[in-house]
């Protein structure tokens, strides 16, 4: 009898929340369940990315050479804009914390302003990611894909501040346009179930002809050496690779080719950053709904801003995931 009473008292102390285990409401508990399950999903994606990169480490693109663009500025600014995007998203998480804290103190006006700033930060991040996707897809320099699927880039040695460096050269800057007309392969003039995509601006022959005329331009392969630098071929090897192994000229990246290196990098980039971007966009939509509910006084009438706190949990999760995505894709 005494044992039963003691057990009941112990359970009462452990689960004193009644129908709110751990003093958390049903809505909060469900949000935490969602976050944990979503975290496992992202963990699986990033683990797959890590294994793939380890397997193809010798041909993986170098992030400092891929993400070098800044809107409205021409030049080479490695990781600058990505760092700006990350800063904006983290600051939106700060404003969300302030909104939750203001809600605890029932300060409607403060919650309104902080939610507004959070929405603006989310919109800036989503817009920046869309711009980055567009830049990544269109490319900047172009390259030649070999028959074996490897990528050959072009560049030349230049002296910058007393140091000799290898600078990329765009295909359009040296390729020689040749007379003639290339015809797109369509279903009506080929295999009925297959059609060819948009033809590249130049053919391999035009690139080879231009390379012959520009004696200072060399080919750089996608293979990375022990120093983390891509292999640069001699003049003779450069001409031989283009003439014997060149298959097609590629610009930018898509799910089939990638001018920066292994196409698997582009596959993972589009999928993981797109999946995260969808989460951010969904969060922005939800935040806008909560923002208008705050304005019309919905939570003031309820005497609770718990909904802001639940949305805040999701937003912090999205920010935390981006820290890992940023680390895997841009820093490591």
URTAUR-V518867 format. One record per residue. N is the residue number from 0. OMEGA is omega in degrees with one decimal (999 if undefined). BURIAL is I if it has 9 or more other C-alpha atoms within 8 Angstrom, else O. D_LAST is the distance of its C-alpha to the last C-alpha in whole Angstrom. Layout:
BEGIN
n:N omega:OMEGA burial:BURIAL d_last:D_LAST
n:N omega:OMEGA burial:BURIAL d_last:D_LAST
END
This chain:
BEGIN
n:0 omega:179.2 burial:O d_last:62
n:1 omega:179.7 burial:O d_last:60
n:2 omega:179.4 burial:O d_last:57
n:3 omega:179.9 burial:O d_last:57
n:4 omega:-179.3 burial:O d_last:57
n:5 omega:179.3 burial:O d_last:55
n:6 omega:179.5 burial:O d_last:52
n:7 omega:179.2 burial:O d_last:53
n:8 omega:179.7 burial:O d_last:52
n:9 omega:178.8 burial:O d_last:49
n:10 omega:179.2 burial:I d_last:48
n:11 omega:177.8 burial:O d_last:49
n:12 omega:-177.6 burial:O d_last:47
n:13 omega:-175.1 burial:O d_last:44
n:14 omega:-178.6 burial:I d_last:44
n:15 omega:-179.0 burial:I d_last:46
n:16 omega:-179.7 burial:I d_last:44
n:17 omega:179.7 burial:O d_last:47
n:18 omega:176.0 burial:O d_last:45
n:19 omega:-178.9 burial:I d_last:42
n:20 omega:179.8 burial:I d_last:40
n:21 omega:178.8 burial:O d_last:38
n:22 omega:179.4 burial:O d_last:40
n:23 omega:178.5 burial:I d_last:38
n:24 omega:178.8 burial:O d_last:39
n:25 omega:-178.7 burial:O d_last:39
n:26 omega:179.1 burial:O d_last:37
n:27 omega:179.6 burial:I d_last:34
n:28 omega:179.4 burial:I d_last:34
n:29 omega:176.8 burial:O d_last:34
n:30 omega:178.3 burial:I d_last:31
n:31 omega:176.2 burial:I d_last:29
n:32 omega:178.4 burial:O d_last:30
n:33 omega:-178.1 burial:O d_last:28
n:34 omega:180.0 burial:I d_last:25
n:35 omega:-179.5 burial:O d_last:25
n:36 omega:179.2 burial:O d_last:25
n:37 omega:177.1 burial:O d_last:23
n:38 omega:177.4 burial:I d_last:20
n:39 omega:178.0 burial:O d_last:21
n:40 omega:178.6 burial:O d_last:21
n:41 omega:178.6 burial:I d_last:17
n:42 omega:177.4 burial:O d_last:16
n:43 omega:179.3 burial:O d_last:18
n:44 omega:-177.8 burial:I d_last:16
n:45 omega:176.5 burial:I d_last:12
n:46 omega:177.6 burial:O d_last:14
n:47 omega:176.9 burial:O d_last:15
n:48 omega:-179.3 burial:I d_last:12
n:49 omega:178.8 burial:I d_last:10
n:50 omega:-179.6 burial:O d_last:13
n:51 omega:179.2 burial:I d_last:14
n:52 omega:178.9 burial:I d_last:10
n:53 omega:-178.8 burial:O d_last:11
n:54 omega:-177.7 burial:O d_last:15
n:55 omega:-175.4 burial:I d_last:14
n:56 omega:-177.1 burial:O d_last:12
n:57 omega:-178.6 burial:O d_last:14
n:58 omega:-176.9 burial:I d_last:15
n:59 omega:179.6 burial:I d_last:11
n:60 omega:176.8 burial:I d_last:11
n:61 omega:-173.0 burial:O d_last:10
n:62 omega:-179.0 burial:I d_last:9
n:63 omega:179.0 burial:I d_last:10
n:64 omega:-178.3 burial:O d_last:13
n:65 omega:-174.1 burial:I d_last:14
n:66 omega:-174.4 burial:I d_last:14
n:67 omega:-172.1 burial:I d_last:16
n:68 omega:174.9 burial:I d_last:19
n:69 omega:-179.3 burial:I d_last:21
n:70 omega:176.4 burial:O d_last:24
n:71 omega:178.1 burial:O d_last:27
n:72 omega:176.1 burial:O d_last:26
n:73 omega:-179.4 burial:O d_last:26
n:74 omega:-176.8 burial:O d_last:23
n:75 omega:-178.2 burial:O d_last:20
n:76 omega:-174.7 burial:I d_last:18
n:77 omega:170.4 burial:I d_last:14
n:78 omega:-175.7 burial:I d_last:12
n:79 omega:-175.8 burial:I d_last:16
n:80 omega:176.8 burial:I d_last:17
n:81 omega:177.1 burial:O d_last:14
n:82 omega:177.4 burial:O d_last:14
n:83 omega:178.1 burial:O d_last:18
n:84 omega:-179.1 burial:I d_last:18
n:85 omega:179.0 burial:I d_last:16
n:86 omega:-179.5 burial:O d_last:18
n:87 omega:-178.1 burial:I d_last:21
n:88 omega:178.8 burial:I d_last:20
n:89 omega:178.4 burial:I d_last:20
n:90 omega:176.1 burial:I d_last:23
n:91 omega:175.9 burial:I d_last:25
n:92 omega:177.2 burial:I d_last:24
n:93 omega:179.2 burial:O d_last:26
n:94 omega:177.0 burial:I d_last:29
n:95 omega:176.3 burial:I d_last:29
n:96 omega:179.7 burial:I d_last:29
n:97 omega:177.4 burial:I d_last:32
n:98 omega:178.8 burial:I d_last:34
n:99 omega:-180.0 burial:I d_last:34
n:100 omega:177.8 burial:O d_last:35
n:101 omega:177.5 burial:I d_last:38
n:102 omega:177.4 burial:I d_last:39
n:103 omega:179.6 burial:I d_last:39
n:104 omega:176.8 burial:O d_last:42
n:105 omega:178.4 burial:I d_last:43
n:106 omega:-173.9 burial:I d_last:42
n:107 omega:-177.1 burial:I d_last:43
n:108 omega:179.9 burial:O d_last:42
n:109 omega:177.5 burial:I d_last:39
n:110 omega:-179.4 burial:I d_last:37
n:111 omega:-178.2 burial:I d_last:38
n:112 omega:-178.7 burial:I d_last:37
n:113 omega:175.3 burial:I d_last:33
n:114 omega:177.5 burial:I d_last:33
n:115 omega:179.0 burial:I d_last:34
n:116 omega:177.7 burial:I d_last:31
n:117 omega:178.3 burial:I d_last:29
n:118 omega:179.5 burial:I d_last:30
n:119 omega:178.0 burial:O d_last:29
n:120 omega:178.2 burial:I d_last:26
n:121 omega:179.4 burial:I d_last:25
n:122 omega:177.8 burial:I d_last:27
n:123 omega:-179.4 burial:I d_last:25
n:124 omega:-179.6 burial:I d_last:22
n:125 omega:177.7 burial:I d_last:23
n:126 omega:178.8 burial:O d_last:25
n:127 omega:179.0 burial:I d_last:21
n:128 omega:176.4 burial:I d_last:20
n:129 omega:177.3 burial:O d_last:23
n:130 omega:-179.8 burial:O d_last:23
n:131 omega:176.1 burial:O d_last:19
n:132 omega:-179.2 burial:I d_last:20
n:133 omega:178.7 burial:O d_last:23
n:134 omega:-179.7 burial:I d_last:21
n:135 omega:-179.0 burial:I d_last:19
n:136 omega:-177.5 burial:I d_last:22
n:137 omega:-179.7 burial:I d_last:24
n:138 omega:-176.0 burial:I d_last:22
n:139 omega:-173.9 burial:O d_last:23
n:140 omega:-173.4 burial:I d_last:24
n:141 omega:-179.4 burial:I d_last:25
n:142 omega:177.3 burial:I d_last:24
n:143 omega:175.8 burial:I d_last:26
n:144 omega:-179.2 burial:I d_last:26
n:145 omega:178.6 burial:I d_last:27
n:146 omega:178.1 burial:O d_last:30
n:147 omega:177.4 burial:O d_last:27
n:148 omega:178.8 burial:O d_last:25
n:149 omega:-178.3 burial:I d_last:23
n:150 omega:177.4 burial:I d_last:22
n:151 omega:179.7 burial:I d_last:23
n:152 omega:-175.6 burial:I d_last:22
n:153 omega:179.0 burial:I d_last:25
n:154 omega:178.7 burial:I d_last:25
n:155 omega:-179.5 burial:I d_last:27
n:156 omega:176.4 burial:I d_last:27
n:157 omega:178.0 burial:O d_last:28
n:158 omega:-179.6 burial:O d_last:28
n:159 omega:-179.6 burial:O d_last:26
n:160 omega:177.4 burial:O d_last:28
n:161 omega:-178.7 burial:O d_last:29
n:162 omega:179.7 burial:O d_last:26
n:163 omega:-179.1 burial:O d_last:26
n:164 omega:178.4 burial:O d_last:23
n:165 omega:-177.8 burial:O d_last:22
n:166 omega:177.9 burial:O d_last:23
n:167 omega:176.6 burial:I d_last:22
n:168 omega:180.0 burial:I d_last:26
n:169 omega:179.9 burial:I d_last:27
n:170 omega:-177.6 burial:I d_last:29
n:171 omega:-177.8 burial:O d_last:31
n:172 omega:-179.0 burial:O d_last:32
n:173 omega:-179.0 burial:I d_last:33
n:174 omega:-178.2 burial:I d_last:34
n:175 omega:178.4 burial:O d_last:38
n:176 omega:-177.4 burial:O d_last:40
n:177 omega:178.6 burial:O d_last:42
n:178 omega:-178.6 burial:O d_last:45
n:179 omega:-177.6 burial:O d_last:46
n:180 omega:176.9 burial:O d_last:45
n:181 omega:-175.7 burial:O d_last:42
n:182 omega:175.7 burial:O d_last:43
n:183 omega:174.6 burial:O d_last:40
n:184 omega:179.3 burial:O d_last:41
n:185 omega:-179.0 burial:I d_last:42
n:186 omega:-177.5 burial:I d_last:44
n:187 omega:179.8 burial:O d_last:47
n:188 omega:179.3 burial:O d_last:47
n:189 omega:178.3 burial:I d_last:45
n:190 omega:-173.2 burial:I d_last:44
n:191 omega:-175.2 burial:O d_last:45
n:192 omega:-173.6 burial:O d_last:42
n:193 omega:175.1 burial:O d_last:39
n:194 omega:-176.2 burial:I d_last:39
n:195 omega:177.1 burial:O d_last:36
n:196 omega:179.7 burial:O d_last:34
n:197 omega:-178.8 burial:O d_last:34
n:198 omega:178.4 burial:O d_last:35
n:199 omega:-176.9 burial:I d_last:32
n:200 omega:-178.6 burial:O d_last:34
n:201 omega:174.7 burial:I d_last:34
n:202 omega:178.5 burial:I d_last:35
n:203 omega:178.7 burial:I d_last:34
n:204 omega:179.0 burial:O d_last:37
n:205 omega:176.5 burial:I d_last:37
n:206 omega:179.7 burial:I d_last:34
n:207 omega:179.0 burial:I d_last:35
n:208 omega:178.1 burial:I d_last:38
n:209 omega:178.4 burial:I d_last:36
n:210 omega:176.4 burial:I d_last:34
n:211 omega:-176.9 burial:O d_last:37
n:212 omega:-179.0 burial:O d_last:39
n:213 omega:-172.2 burial:O d_last:36
n:214 omega:-179.4 burial:O d_last:35
n:215 omega:-178.8 burial:O d_last:33
n:216 omega:-179.5 burial:I d_last:30
n:217 omega:177.9 burial:I d_last:28
n:218 omega:175.1 burial:I d_last:26
n:219 omega:-178.4 burial:I d_last:22
n:220 omega:178.9 burial:I d_last:21
n:221 omega:-179.5 burial:I d_last:18
n:222 omega:-178.6 burial:I d_last:17
n:223 omega:-179.9 burial:I d_last:15
n:224 omega:-176.5 burial:I d_last:16
n:225 omega:-179.5 burial:O d_last:15
n:226 omega:-178.5 burial:O d_last:15
n:227 omega:-179.7 burial:O d_last:12
n:228 omega:179.3 burial:O d_last:15
n:229 omega:-175.8 burial:I d_last:17
n:230 omega:179.2 burial:I d_last:20
n:231 omega:-176.9 burial:O d_last:23
n:232 omega:174.7 burial:I d_last:26
n:233 omega:-179.4 burial:O d_last:30
n:234 omega:-179.3 burial:I d_last:32
n:235 omega:179.6 burial:O d_last:34
n:236 omega:179.1 burial:O d_last:31
n:237 omega:-179.7 burial:I d_last:30
n:238 omega:-178.0 burial:I d_last:33
n:239 omega:-179.3 burial:I d_last:34
n:240 omega:-179.2 burial:I d_last:30
n:241 omega:-176.3 burial:I d_last:31
n:242 omega:-173.8 burial:I d_last:35
n:243 omega:-171.7 burial:O d_last:35
n:244 omega:-177.8 burial:I d_last:32
n:245 omega:-178.9 burial:I d_last:31
n:246 omega:-178.4 burial:I d_last:31
n:247 omega:175.7 burial:I d_last:30
n:248 omega:-178.8 burial:I d_last:29
n:249 omega:176.3 burial:I d_last:26
n:250 omega:177.6 burial:I d_last:25
n:251 omega:-175.9 burial:I d_last:22
n:252 omega:172.2 burial:I d_last:20
n:253 omega:-176.8 burial:I d_last:22
n:254 omega:-179.4 burial:O d_last:22
n:255 omega:-178.9 burial:O d_last:24
n:256 omega:-178.6 burial:I d_last:23
n:257 omega:-176.6 burial:I d_last:20
n:258 omega:-177.3 burial:I d_last:20
n:259 omega:-178.5 burial:I d_last:17
n:260 omega:-176.3 burial:I d_last:16
n:261 omega:178.2 burial:I d_last:16
n:262 omega:178.9 burial:I d_last:18
n:263 omega:176.7 burial:O d_last:16
n:264 omega:179.6 burial:I d_last:13
n:265 omega:179.4 burial:I d_last:16
n:266 omega:-180.0 burial:I d_last:18
n:267 omega:-178.7 burial:I d_last:15
n:268 omega:-179.6 burial:I d_last:14
n:269 omega:-174.7 burial:I d_last:18
n:270 omega:-174.1 burial:O d_last:18
n:271 omega:178.7 burial:I d_last:16
n:272 omega:176.4 burial:I d_last:16
n:273 omega:178.8 burial:I d_last:20
n:274 omega:177.5 burial:O d_last:20
n:275 omega:178.1 burial:I d_last:19
n:276 omega:176.4 burial:I d_last:21
n:277 omega:177.6 burial:O d_last:24
n:278 omega:-179.9 burial:I d_last:23
n:279 omega:179.9 burial:I d_last:23
n:280 omega:177.7 burial:I d_last:26
n:281 omega:178.3 burial:O d_last:28
n:282 omega:178.1 burial:I d_last:27
n:283 omega:179.3 burial:I d_last:29
n:284 omega:179.8 burial:O d_last:32
n:285 omega:179.4 burial:I d_last:32
n:286 omega:178.0 burial:I d_last:32
n:287 omega:178.1 burial:I d_last:34
n:288 omega:179.3 burial:O d_last:37
n:289 omega:179.8 burial:I d_last:37
n:290 omega:-179.9 burial:I d_last:37
n:291 omega:174.7 burial:O d_last:40
n:292 omega:177.1 burial:I d_last:41
n:293 omega:-178.4 burial:I d_last:41
n:294 omega:-176.7 burial:I d_last:43
n:295 omega:173.5 burial:O d_last:46
n:296 omega:-178.9 burial:I d_last:46
n:297 omega:-174.9 burial:I d_last:45
n:298 omega:173.1 burial:I d_last:44
n:299 omega:179.2 burial:I d_last:46
n:300 omega:177.9 burial:O d_last:49
n:301 omega:-176.0 burial:O d_last:47
n:302 omega:-179.6 burial:O d_last:47
n:303 omega:176.0 burial:I d_last:43
n:304 omega:-177.8 burial:I d_last:40
n:305 omega:179.7 burial:O d_last:38
n:306 omega:176.0 burial:O d_last:37
n:307 omega:179.9 burial:I d_last:35
n:308 omega:179.4 burial:I d_last:33
n:309 omega:176.4 burial:I d_last:32
n:310 omega:177.4 burial:I d_last:31
n:311 omega:177.3 burial:I d_last:29
n:312 omega:178.9 burial:I d_last:27
n:313 omega:-177.4 burial:I d_last:26
n:314 omega:177.5 burial:I d_last:25
n:315 omega:177.3 burial:I d_last:23
n:316 omega:178.9 burial:I d_last:21
n:317 omega:178.3 burial:I d_last:20
n:318 omega:-179.3 burial:I d_last:19
n:319 omega:178.1 burial:O d_last:17
n:320 omega:-179.9 burial:I d_last:16
n:321 omega:177.1 burial:I d_last:14
n:322 omega:178.8 burial:I d_last:12
n:323 omega:177.9 burial:O d_last:10
n:324 omega:178.4 burial:I d_last:10
n:325 omega:-179.8 burial:I d_last:9
n:326 omega:-175.9 burial:I d_last:6
n:327 omega:-172.5 burial:I d_last:6
n:328 omega:-169.6 burial:I d_last:7
n:329 omega:-173.0 burial:I d_last:6
n:330 omega:-174.6 burial:O d_last:4
n:331 omega:999 burial:O d_last:0
END
